[in-house]
Amino acid sequence: MFRTEPPLSKAKGKRKKVKVIINSTDEKMGNWITIRTFTYAHEAHFAKVILESGGMEVLLKDEFITQVYSFYSTAIGGVKVQVRDYDYHDAVRILAESGYFPENPEKPSGITVWFDRFTSGFPLIGKTAVIIRFLILAAIILTIAVVSFVIIFLPST
């Protein structure tokens, strides 16, 4: 609770009622929208400077927590670059022109797509990322190969 005047015992006369606005949804202000996230604050500052040079108001959310505790960055979703909702389309255009959004995102290779389809039904690992599935299956195959090699070339007594 915020005090706007001294307590009644110290004030002379009656207190005035003061209206305090905590959360305003003024039409002119607009809401903040996240347009891009970054792992590190310095990366977000580059984007902020580009957007501010375009005349936009920019907010970096969670900037200080990632500077103090950088290992929290992934847990909280990184540093969020936010602009007003009425600047959203211009901000996306400016960042795309600056190279912050890839025009042609990389498509996975045919082998990756095949491996994903082939292993997505495997129990326990079917829902994990493709690279994790690949590493698990590679470890299993390597273990089977090493055990087989040892059994075959083990001297018999």
FENSUL-V317913 format. One record per pair of residues at least 24 apart in sequence whose ideal C-beta (glycine too) atoms are under 8 Angstrom apart, sorted by the first residue. I is the first residue (numbers start at 0). GAP is how many residues later the second one is. If there is no record, write none. Layout:
# FENSUL-V317913
i = {I;I}
gap = {GAP;GAP}
This chain:
# FENSUL-V317913
i = {28;29;29;29;29;30;30;31;31;31;31;31;31;32;32;32;32;32;33;33;33;33;34;34;34;34;34;34;34;35;35;35;35;35;36;36;36;36;36;37;37;37;38;38;38;38;38;39;39;39;39;40;40;40;42;43;43;43;46;46;46;46;47;49;49;49;50;50;50;50;50;53;53;53;55;55;55;55;55;55;56;56;56;57;57;58}
gap = {55;54;55;56;57;53;54;27;29;50;51;52;53;49;50;51;52;55;27;46;47;48;46;47;48;53;56;57;60;44;45;59;64;65;40;41;42;43;44;40;41;43;27;34;35;39;40;26;30;33;39;25;26;38;36;35;36;37;34;48;51;53;33;44;45;48;30;32;40;43;44;36;37;40;27;28;31;34;35;38;26;27;30;24;25;24}
